[in-house]
């Protein structure tokens, strides 16, 4: 299926399944999956653990001062069939998914120096093509030349319910109302920030997966992919 390796950019709202979708695509095509959202969460976690976030308030200058000390890499985990994220050699895959990190990641992501550092890292990761990358500004900023751009969305309550099930399954003590408020506030923060706001690229294809199964989403994707590669 894959004699022309391309860049696939997936942007969209929080908790609409971008990473799960991107991982499935990468596995299907034999591409490399790069979870950019995890990268911003990793910086947020580092800032939380090193005192640059106080009572939910992000100190931009302190975060910027830490950036040179943060090294992020992905390592394939055969047990999960996916890549885990590491910060300075430490596995943080589980730590970055907490509600505390979720509540601060939009503010950290809006810091120009943070985005500049991570965008450069992402562009380097995708240099050889054959990658699937998801985030908020992949098709608009990181890889505006990507051959296939997808803009994912879903109803806010549907997204909150998915996130609620994910967190409670891990034993986290959260409420659906708390998760819904986080989803809505993150949408607002992501779409109104000054630096690389979330928006649909002009040539992106919209995928609303509110009522779609995983199988239906993959079927939809393969139609778009085959159209692009000319098969």
C-alpha positions in Angstrom: 0.0 0.0 0.0 2.9 2.3 0.8 5.2 3.0 -2.1 5.0 6.8 -1.6 5.9 7.8 1.9 4.1 11.0 3.0 3.5 13.1 6.0 0.1 12.8 7.6 -0.9 15.7 9.9 -3.8 15.3 12.3 -5.0 18.3 14.2 -8.1 18.9 16.3 -9.7 19.3 19.7 -8.6 17.7 22.9 -9.9 14.2 23.8 -11.3 13.5 20.4 -9.0 10.4 19.9 -6.3 12.0 17.8 -3.5 10.0 19.3 -5.4 6.7 19.2 -6.3 7.4 15.6 -2.8 8.4 14.6 -1.3 5.3 16.3 -3.7 3.0 14.4 -2.8 4.7 11.1 1.0 4.4 11.8 0.6 0.7 12.6 -1.5 0.1 9.5 1.0 1.9 7.2 4.3 1.0 9.0 4.8 4.7 9.7 6.4 6.4 12.7 3.9 8.0 15.2 4.9 11.2 16.9 2.5 12.3 19.7 3.1 16.0 19.9 0.5 16.5 22.6 2.5 14.2 24.8 5.6 16.4 24.2 3.7 19.5 25.5 2.4 17.5 28.4 5.9 16.4 29.2 7.2 20.0 29.4 4.2 20.8 31.6 5.0 17.9 33.9 8.6 18.9 34.1 7.5 22.5 35.0 5.1 21.2 37.7 7.8 19.0 39.2 10.4 21.7 39.2 8.4 24.6 40.6 7.5 26.6 37.6 3.8 26.2 38.1 2.3 27.4 41.4 -1.3 26.7 42.3 -2.2 26.3 38.6 -0.4 29.5 37.6 2.3 29.0 35.0 5.4 31.2 35.4 6.5 31.8 31.8 10.0 33.0 32.6 10.6 30.0 34.8 9.4 27.6 32.2 11.5 29.2 29.5 14.6 29.0 31.7 14.1 25.2 32.0 13.8 24.5 28.3 17.5 23.8 27.7 17.4 21.2 30.5 14.5 19.2 28.9 15.3 16.4 26.5 12.4 14.4 25.1 12.5 11.2 23.2 10.2 8.3 22.2 11.0 4.7 22.7 9.0 1.8 21.2 7.3 -0.4 23.9 6.6 -3.8 22.4 4.2 -4.6 25.3 1.9 -1.7 24.2 2.7 -1.9 20.6 3.4 1.9 20.8 6.0 4.4 21.7 6.5 5.7 25.3 7.7 9.2 26.0 10.7 9.9 28.1 12.0 13.1 29.7 15.8 13.1 30.4 15.8 9.3 30.3 12.8 8.9 32.7 9.6 7.2 31.6 6.7 9.7 32.0 4.0 8.1 29.8 1.6 7.7 32.8 2.5 10.8 34.7 1.6 13.2 31.8 -2.0 12.0 31.6 -3.2 13.4 35.0 -5.9 16.1 35.3 -3.3 18.3 36.9 -1.2 18.3 33.8 -4.3 18.6 31.6 -5.3 21.8 33.5 -2.0 23.5 32.8 -0.9 22.2 29.4 -2.8 24.8 27.3 -1.0 27.6 29.2 2.4 26.0 28.8 1.7 25.3 25.1 0.9 29.0 24.5 4.5 30.1 25.5 6.3 31.1 22.3 9.7 29.7 23.4 8.1 26.3 24.3 6.4 26.0 20.9 9.6 27.1 19.1 11.6 24.4 20.8 9.1 21.6 20.3 8.2 22.6 16.7 11.9 22.4 15.8 12.1 18.9 17.4 9.0 17.8 15.6 10.2 19.0 12.2 13.5 17.1 12.7 11.6 14.0 13.7 9.6 14.1 10.4 12.5 14.9 8.2 12.5 11.5 6.5 8.8 11.5 6.0 6.7 8.4 6.5 5.3 9.9 9.8 1.9 10.4 11.4 1.9 13.4 13.7 -1.0 14.7 15.8 -1.4 17.9 17.7 -3.0 21.4 17.4 -0.8 23.1 14.7 0.7 20.3 12.7 -0.9 21.1 9.4 -0.7 24.8 9.8 2.7 25.4 11.4 4.8 22.2 11.8 4.2 20.6 8.4 2.1 23.0 6.2 3.4 20.9 3.2 1.9 17.7 4.6 0.3 15.7 1.8 -2.7 14.6 4.0 -4.1 16.9 6.6 -7.0 15.8 8.9 -8.9 18.0 11.3 -10.6 15.9 14.0 -13.5 17.0 16.2 -16.3 15.5 18.2 -19.1 16.8 20.5 -17.7 18.2 23.8 -19.7 15.9 26.0 -18.8 12.9 23.9 -15.1 13.8 24.4 -15.6 14.4 28.1 -17.3 11.0 28.5 -14.4 9.3 26.7 -11.8 11.0 28.9 -13.8 10.2 32.0 -13.8 6.5 31.2 -10.1 6.5 30.4 -9.2 8.2 33.7 -11.5 6.3 36.0 -10.3 3.0 34.4 -6.9 4.0 35.7 -8.3 4.6 39.2 -8.2 8.4 39.1 -10.8 10.1 41.2 -12.5 12.6 38.9 -16.0 13.7 38.0 -17.6 13.9 34.6 -18.4 17.5 35.2 -14.8 18.3 36.0 -13.7 16.6 32.8 -16.3 18.4 30.7 -15.3 21.8 32.1 -11.6 21.0 31.3 -12.5 20.0 27.7 -14.5 23.2 27.1 -11.9 25.4 28.7 -9.1 23.8 26.7 -11.0 24.3 23.5 -11.3 28.0 24.3 -7.6 28.3 25.3 -6.4 26.3 22.2 -8.5 28.3 19.7 -7.8 31.8 21.1 -4.1 31.7 22.1 -1.9 34.1 20.2 0.8 31.6 19.3 -0.3 28.9 16.8 -3.9 28.7 17.7 -5.9 25.6 16.9 -7.6 26.1 13.5 -8.4 24.0 10.5 -5.9 24.3 7.7 -7.5 25.4 4.4 -6.7 22.0 2.8 -7.5 19.8 5.8 -10.4 17.3 5.7 -12.8 17.3 8.6 -13.4 14.1 10.6 -16.2 14.4 13.2 -16.0 11.1 15.0 -18.8 11.7 17.6 -20.7 8.7 16.4 -18.1 6.7 14.6 -16.5 3.4 15.6 -12.7 2.8 15.4 -13.3 0.6 12.4 -15.4 3.3 10.6 -12.7 5.9 11.2 -10.0 3.6 9.7 -12.2 2.9 6.7 -12.7 6.7 6.2 -9.0 7.3 6.5 -8.0 4.7 4.0 -10.3 6.3 1.4 -8.5 9.6 2.0 -5.0 8.1 2.0 -5.6 6.1 -1.2 -6.9 9.2 -2.9 -3.7 11.1 -2.0 -1.2 8.5 -3.0 -3.1 7.7 -6.2 -3.9 4.1 -5.5 
